């Protein structure tokens, strides 16, 4: 029996039992689709994370110690970052010139009174404007919203303020907790208005210290968790710098905590993950303390690899289950075709001819299922990626894009075929060993 005859015999067997063949192909296709989709999504996730780490971004960022509030406090330790000193434009420019620094992002903070009409804050002080009670002291954190993707800021609800807006802010769960708003209830604050008061200290005509606040209304457009700076309100640089200038213009003898340094801190993005250590050392040489999530980076890399291994394992198990289905289908075919096999033996077919025919039949079903499954898996991965990309884009973050992994597709088809042939080996050997007299006995 030639190879062509073996292929024709295998094809005829598949056509005569379309239901069973279709179910077997579907089983392989589903397993291949699961395998392809999981590996594609795992590779995309890994590529996005590792690429972000390699090119910089929040995880490759370095926090430079916040500036001391005023000259008299220079050298005061920051609990998180250690000793600090004022940061001005000269310091920013000097750090920006360090080799390995991709970008330097300023962080500005300003003292503020927070009043929320219709809400009472725990531990608040005097009544505020518009009938609000329990005014609380907090800090505004100002960053360049157009570079929000480079900061360690995560959006929980709503959206980020518009770049340059002086009437939109995001608030943190920590601030909301002071008003008794926690959990899923934090989402309900989006769209509410709060009133921010920038304090200024001065002395009255008789020398009595007096504080006066400049109140401005702002709309809460989102809820965030952030580590860009110490404060419960996140806003644009324009809003915070305006409040900072108002406060700084007061009498320093009345308000010694008024901000005198233009920047509360810096967020430095290294040009690559491998440059983080050298950049940190150079910044510390300049005289500023730094902090970077290097341990977190290593942990993220390990977890990404673990996830990839787990997803690959699930896909392999699915393919193994599909191969058992092929084994079962071919064993049933051997039982049903005993007479046919006996006749083939009677007319001169050798054991290896029968073996070849069954293995070809298994391989054809495996290859067909592998092709269909690969196409379905890639389509599923693209669908999931489109949904995730839409969500990330709506949150102001970098999206994800799935490239077509041709090598993975080819490997899946070949792997499905090899597994199918392997699964068909036992039934094929059993068929090959049937004696010719089976044609007479049945």
C-alpha positions as CSV (number, residue, x, y, z in Angstrom):
1,X,0.0,0.0,0.0
2,X,1.5,3.4,-1.1
3,X,1.3,6.6,0.9
4,X,-1.3,7.9,-1.5
5,X,-3.5,4.8,-0.8
6,X,-3.0,5.2,2.9
7,X,-4.1,8.9,2.7
8,X,-7.2,8.0,0.6
9,X,-8.1,5.2,3.1
10,X,-7.8,7.6,6.0
11,X,-9.8,10.3,4.3
12,X,-12.5,7.8,3.4
13,X,-12.7,6.7,7.0
14,X,-13.1,10.3,8.2
15,X,-15.8,11.0,5.7
16,X,-17.8,7.9,6.5
17,X,-18.0,8.9,10.2
18,X,-18.4,12.7,10.0
19,X,-20.1,13.0,13.4
20,X,-17.3,11.3,15.4
21,X,-14.6,13.0,13.3
22,X,-16.2,16.4,13.8
23,X,-16.4,16.0,17.6
24,X,-12.8,14.9,17.7
25,X,-11.6,17.8,15.6
26,X,-13.7,20.2,17.8
27,X,-12.1,18.8,20.9
28,X,-8.6,19.4,19.5
29,X,-9.6,22.8,18.2
30,X,-10.9,23.9,21.5
31,X,-7.8,22.7,23.3
32,X,-5.6,24.4,20.7
33,X,-7.6,27.6,20.9
34,X,-7.2,27.6,24.7
35,X,-3.5,27.0,24.4
36,X,-2.9,29.6,21.8
37,X,-5.1,32.3,23.5
38,X,-3.5,31.8,26.9
39,X,0.1,31.9,25.6
40,X,-0.6,34.9,23.4
41,X,-2.2,36.8,26.2
42,X,0.6,35.7,28.6
43,X,3.3,36.8,26.1
44,X,1.5,40.1,25.5
45,X,1.2,40.8,29.3
46,X,4.8,39.8,29.8
47,X,6.0,41.9,26.9
48,X,4.1,44.9,28.1
49,X,5.3,44.7,31.6
50,X,8.9,43.9,30.8
51,X,9.0,46.4,27.9
52,X,7.7,49.1,30.3
53,X,10.4,48.1,32.8
54,X,13.0,48.2,30.2
55,X,12.0,51.6,28.8
56,X,11.2,53.3,32.0
57,X,7.8,54.2,33.5
58,X,6.5,54.2,37.0
59,X,8.2,50.9,38.0
60,X,11.5,52.3,36.7
61,X,10.9,55.6,38.5
62,X,12.9,57.1,41.3
63,X,11.4,59.3,43.9
64,X,13.7,62.1,45.1
65,X,13.2,63.3,48.6
66,X,10.6,66.0,49.2
67,X,11.9,69.5,49.7
68,X,12.1,70.9,53.2
69,X,9.1,73.2,53.8
70,X,11.3,76.3,54.4
71,X,14.9,77.2,54.8
72,X,14.8,76.8,58.6
73,X,13.8,73.2,58.1
74,X,16.5,72.2,55.5
75,X,17.9,68.9,56.4
76,X,14.7,67.6,58.2
77,X,14.3,64.0,57.5
78,X,11.5,62.7,55.3
79,X,10.2,59.5,57.1
80,X,10.0,57.6,53.8
81,X,13.1,58.9,52.0
82,X,15.5,60.2,54.6
83,X,17.3,63.5,54.8
84,X,16.2,66.2,52.4
85,X,17.0,69.7,51.3
86,X,15.1,72.2,49.2
87,X,14.7,71.4,45.5
88,X,14.7,74.3,43.1
89,X,14.9,74.6,39.3
90,X,18.7,74.5,39.4
91,X,18.6,71.1,41.2
92,X,16.0,69.9,38.7
93,X,18.2,70.9,35.8
94,X,21.2,69.3,37.3
95,X,19.5,66.0,37.9
96,X,18.0,66.0,34.4
97,X,21.6,66.1,33.0
98,X,22.6,62.9,34.8
99,X,23.4,60.1,32.4
100,X,20.7,57.5,32.3
101,X,17.9,60.0,33.2
102,X,15.1,60.0,30.7
103,X,12.8,62.6,32.2
104,X,12.4,64.5,35.4
105,X,8.9,65.2,36.6
106,X,8.3,67.8,39.3
107,X,5.9,67.3,42.2
108,X,4.4,70.3,43.8
109,X,2.4,70.4,47.1
110,X,0.5,73.1,48.8
111,X,-1.2,73.3,52.2
112,X,-5.0,73.4,52.0
113,X,-8.2,73.4,53.9
114,X,-10.8,71.0,52.5
115,X,-14.5,71.7,53.0
116,X,-17.2,69.6,51.5
117,X,-20.7,71.1,51.5
118,X,-23.2,68.7,53.0
119,X,-20.5,66.4,54.5
120,X,-19.0,66.3,57.9
121,X,-15.4,65.2,58.4
122,X,-14.3,63.2,61.4
123,X,-11.8,65.2,63.4
124,X,-12.6,68.4,61.4
125,X,-12.2,71.8,62.8
126,X,-14.3,74.9,62.2
127,X,-17.3,75.3,60.0
128,X,-16.3,76.2,56.4
129,X,-18.0,78.1,53.6
130,X,-21.3,77.1,52.1
131,X,-22.5,75.5,55.3
132,X,-19.9,72.7,55.3
133,X,-18.7,71.5,58.7
134,X,-15.6,69.8,59.9
135,X,-13.0,71.5,57.7
136,X,-9.9,69.3,57.5
137,X,-6.3,70.2,56.8
138,X,-4.6,68.3,54.0
139,X,-2.2,68.8,51.1
140,X,-2.8,69.3,47.4
141,X,-0.4,67.3,45.2
142,X,0.2,68.8,41.8
143,X,1.7,67.0,38.9
144,X,1.7,67.4,35.1
145,X,-1.5,65.5,34.2
146,X,-0.3,65.1,30.6
147,X,2.4,62.8,32.0
148,X,0.1,60.9,34.4
149,X,1.2,57.6,32.9
150,X,4.7,58.0,34.2
151,X,3.6,58.6,37.8
152,X,2.7,55.9,40.4
153,X,-1.0,56.8,40.2
154,X,-3.8,54.3,39.9
155,X,-7.4,55.4,38.9
156,X,-10.1,53.7,40.9
157,X,-13.1,55.5,39.6
158,X,-13.9,58.4,37.2
159,X,-11.1,60.0,35.3
160,X,-8.0,62.2,35.8
161,X,-8.3,66.0,35.8
162,X,-7.8,67.7,32.5
163,X,-4.2,69.0,32.0
164,X,-4.0,72.5,33.2
165,X,-7.4,72.6,34.8
166,X,-7.9,74.7,37.9
167,X,-11.4,73.4,38.7
168,X,-11.0,69.6,38.6
169,X,-9.4,67.3,41.2
170,X,-9.0,63.7,42.1
171,X,-9.3,62.5,45.7
172,X,-7.8,59.6,47.5
173,X,-9.6,56.9,49.6
174,X,-7.6,58.2,52.6
175,X,-9.3,61.6,52.4
176,X,-12.7,60.1,51.7
177,X,-12.4,57.9,54.8
178,X,-12.2,61.1,56.9
179,X,-15.7,61.8,55.7
180,X,-16.8,58.3,56.4
181,X,-16.9,57.2,52.7
182,X,-15.2,53.8,52.2
183,X,-15.4,50.8,49.9
184,X,-17.6,50.9,46.8
185,X,-19.2,54.1,48.1
186,X,-16.1,56.0,47.0
187,X,-17.4,55.8,43.4
188,X,-20.4,57.9,44.3
189,X,-18.3,61.0,45.0
190,X,-17.4,61.5,41.3
191,X,-19.1,64.7,40.2
192,X,-19.3,66.2,43.7
193,X,-17.9,69.7,44.5
194,X,-15.5,70.4,47.2
195,X,-14.0,73.7,48.3
196,X,-10.3,74.2,48.8
197,X,-8.8,76.9,50.9
198,X,-5.3,78.1,50.5
199,X,-4.2,79.6,53.9
200,X,-2.0,82.7,54.2
201,X,-0.6,84.0,57.5
202,X,-0.2,87.7,58.3
203,X,-0.4,90.0,61.2
204,X,-3.1,92.4,62.0
205,X,-2.6,96.1,62.8
206,X,-2.0,95.2,66.5
207,X,0.5,92.4,65.6
208,X,-1.9,89.5,66.2
209,X,-1.2,86.5,64.0
210,X,-4.2,86.0,61.6
211,X,-4.9,83.4,58.9
212,X,-6.9,84.2,55.8
213,X,-7.9,81.5,53.3
214,X,-8.5,81.9,49.6
215,X,-11.4,79.5,48.8
216,X,-11.9,78.0,45.3
217,X,-14.5,75.4,44.2
218,X,-13.4,72.2,42.4
219,X,-15.2,69.3,41.0
220,X,-14.1,65.7,42.0
221,X,-13.7,63.9,38.7
222,X,-12.0,60.7,40.0
223,X,-10.8,58.7,42.9
224,X,-7.1,57.6,42.8
225,X,-4.5,55.9,44.9
226,X,-1.2,57.7,44.5
227,X,2.3,57.8,45.8
228,X,3.5,60.8,43.8
229,X,3.3,63.0,47.0
230,X,1.9,63.2,50.5
231,X,-1.7,64.5,50.2
232,X,-5.3,63.5,49.8
233,X,-6.1,65.7,46.7
234,X,-4.4,65.2,43.3
235,X,-4.6,68.2,40.9
236,X,-2.8,69.8,38.0
237,X,0.3,71.8,38.5
238,X,-1.5,75.0,37.6
239,X,-4.0,74.7,40.5
240,X,-1.5,73.7,43.1
241,X,1.1,76.3,42.1
242,X,-1.5,79.0,42.4
243,X,-2.3,78.0,45.9
244,X,1.3,77.6,46.7
245,X,2.1,81.1,45.6
246,X,-0.8,82.5,47.7
247,X,0.4,80.7,50.8
248,X,4.1,81.6,50.2
249,X,3.3,85.3,50.0
250,X,2.2,85.3,53.7
251,X,4.3,86.4,56.7
252,X,6.8,83.6,57.4
253,X,6.9,84.5,61.1
254,X,3.2,83.6,61.3
255,X,3.3,80.5,59.1
256,X,6.8,79.0,59.3
257,X,5.5,75.9,57.5
258,X,4.6,77.8,54.3
259,X,6.3,76.3,51.3
260,X,9.4,78.2,50.1
261,X,10.8,75.6,47.7
262,X,9.1,75.5,44.3
263,X,9.1,71.7,44.3
264,X,8.1,69.2,47.0
265,X,9.9,66.4,45.2
266,X,10.8,64.9,41.9
267,X,9.9,61.8,40.1
268,X,12.8,60.7,37.9
269,X,12.3,58.2,35.1
270,X,15.4,56.2,34.3
271,X,16.1,55.5,30.6
272,X,16.0,51.8,31.4
273,X,15.7,49.3,34.2
274,X,19.4,48.6,34.2
275,X,20.1,52.4,34.7
276,X,18.1,52.7,37.9
277,X,20.9,51.9,40.3
278,X,23.4,54.2,38.7
279,X,20.9,57.1,38.4
280,X,20.0,56.7,42.1
281,X,23.7,56.8,43.1
282,X,24.3,59.9,41.0
283,X,21.3,61.7,42.5
284,X,22.5,60.9,46.0
285,X,25.9,62.3,45.1
286,X,24.1,65.6,44.3
287,X,22.8,65.5,47.8
288,X,19.2,64.1,47.7
289,X,17.8,60.9,49.1
290,X,16.0,58.6,46.7
291,X,13.7,55.7,46.7
292,X,12.9,53.2,44.0
293,X,10.8,50.0,43.9
294,X,13.6,47.7,42.8
295,X,12.5,44.9,44.9
296,X,9.0,45.3,43.5
297,X,10.4,45.2,40.0
298,X,12.1,41.8,40.6
299,X,8.9,40.5,42.2
300,X,6.8,41.6,39.2
301,X,9.2,39.8,36.8
302,X,9.0,36.6,38.9
303,X,5.2,36.7,39.0
304,X,4.9,37.3,35.3
305,X,7.0,34.2,34.6
306,X,5.0,32.2,37.0
307,X,1.7,33.3,35.4
308,X,3.2,32.4,32.0
309,X,4.1,28.9,33.2
310,X,0.7,28.3,34.8
311,X,-1.1,29.4,31.6
312,X,1.1,27.2,29.5
313,X,0.5,24.3,31.8
314,X,-3.3,24.7,31.5
315,X,-3.0,24.8,27.7
316,X,-0.9,21.7,27.7
317,X,-3.4,19.9,29.9
318,X,-6.2,20.9,27.5
319,X,-4.2,19.4,24.6
320,X,-3.5,16.2,26.5
321,X,-7.2,15.8,27.2
322,X,-8.0,16.3,23.5
323,X,-5.4,13.7,22.7
324,X,-7.2,11.2,25.0
325,X,-10.4,12.0,22.9
326,X,-8.5,11.1,19.8
327,X,-7.4,7.8,21.4
328,X,-10.9,7.0,22.4
329,X,-12.3,7.8,18.9
330,X,-9.7,5.7,17.2
331,X,-10.2,2.8,19.6
332,X,-13.9,2.9,18.7
333,X,-13.0,3.0,15.0
334,X,-10.8,-0.1,15.4
335,X,-13.7,-2.0,17.0
336,X,-16.1,-0.9,14.2
337,X,-13.7,-1.6,11.4
338,X,-12.4,-5.0,12.4
339,X,-14.0,-6.6,9.3
340,X,-12.6,-3.9,7.0
341,X,-9.1,-4.4,8.5
342,X,-9.4,-8.1,8.1
343,X,-10.3,-7.7,4.5
344,X,-7.3,-5.4,3.9
345,X,-5.1,-8.0,5.5
346,X,-6.7,-10.7,3.3
347,X,-5.9,-8.8,0.1
348,X,-2.3,-8.3,1.0
349,X,-2.1,-5.2,3.3
350,X,0.8,-5.4,5.7
351,X,0.7,-4.5,9.4
352,X,2.6,-1.3,8.7
353,X,0.1,-0.3,6.0
354,X,-2.8,-0.5,8.5
355,X,-0.7,1.2,11.1
356,X,0.2,4.0,8.6
357,X,-3.5,4.5,7.7
358,X,-4.6,5.0,11.3
359,X,-1.8,7.3,12.1
360,X,-2.5,9.4,9.1
361,X,-6.2,9.6,10.2
362,X,-5.1,10.7,13.7
363,X,-2.7,13.2,12.2
364,X,-5.2,14.7,9.9
365,X,-7.7,15.3,12.7
366,X,-5.0,16.7,14.9
367,X,-3.7,19.1,12.2
368,X,-7.2,20.2,11.2
369,X,-8.1,20.8,14.9
370,X,-4.8,22.6,15.4
371,X,-5.4,25.0,12.5
372,X,-9.0,25.8,13.5
373,X,-8.0,26.1,17.2
374,X,-5.1,28.4,16.4
375,X,-7.2,30.8,14.4
376,X,-9.9,30.8,17.1
377,X,-7.3,31.3,19.8
378,X,-5.7,34.3,18.1
379,X,-9.1,35.8,17.5
380,X,-10.0,35.3,21.2
381,X,-6.7,36.9,22.3
382,X,-7.4,39.9,20.0
383,X,-10.9,40.3,21.4
384,X,-9.7,40.2,25.0
385,X,-6.8,42.6,24.1
386,X,-9.3,45.0,22.5
387,X,-11.4,45.0,25.6
388,X,-8.4,45.5,27.9
389,X,-7.0,48.2,25.6
390,X,-10.3,50.1,25.6
391,X,-10.3,50.0,29.4
392,X,-6.7,51.1,29.8
393,X,-7.1,53.9,27.3
394,X,-10.3,55.2,29.1
395,X,-8.2,55.3,32.3
396,X,-5.5,57.4,30.6
397,X,-3.0,54.6,30.5
398,X,-1.0,53.0,27.8
399,X,-2.9,50.3,25.9
400,X,-2.0,46.9,24.8
401,X,-1.6,45.6,21.3
402,X,-1.5,41.9,20.3
403,X,0.9,41.0,17.5
404,X,0.3,37.9,15.5
405,X,2.7,35.2,16.9
406,X,3.2,33.2,13.7
407,X,5.8,30.9,15.3
408,X,3.3,30.1,18.1
409,X,0.6,29.3,15.6
410,X,2.9,27.0,13.7
411,X,4.1,25.4,16.9
412,X,0.5,24.8,18.0
413,X,-0.5,23.2,14.8
414,X,2.6,21.0,14.8
415,X,2.1,20.2,18.4
416,X,-1.5,19.2,18.0
417,X,-0.6,17.0,15.1
418,X,2.2,15.3,17.0
419,X,0.0,14.8,20.0
420,X,-2.8,13.3,17.8
421,X,-0.4,10.9,16.1
422,X,1.0,9.9,19.5
423,X,-2.6,9.4,20.8
424,X,-3.4,7.3,17.8
425,X,-0.4,5.0,18.2
426,X,-2.1,2.5,20.6
427,X,-5.3,2.2,18.5
428,X,-3.2,2.0,15.3
429,X,-1.0,-0.8,16.7
430,X,-4.0,-2.7,17.9
431,X,-5.5,-2.4,14.4
432,X,-2.3,-3.5,12.7
433,X,-2.1,-6.7,14.8
434,X,-5.6,-7.9,13.9
435,X,-5.3,-11.1,11.9
436,X,-6.8,-11.5,8.4
437,X,-9.3,-14.2,9.7
438,X,-11.3,-11.4,11.3
439,X,-12.9,-10.8,7.9
440,X,-14.2,-14.4,8.0
441,X,-15.3,-14.5,11.6
442,X,-17.4,-11.3,11.5
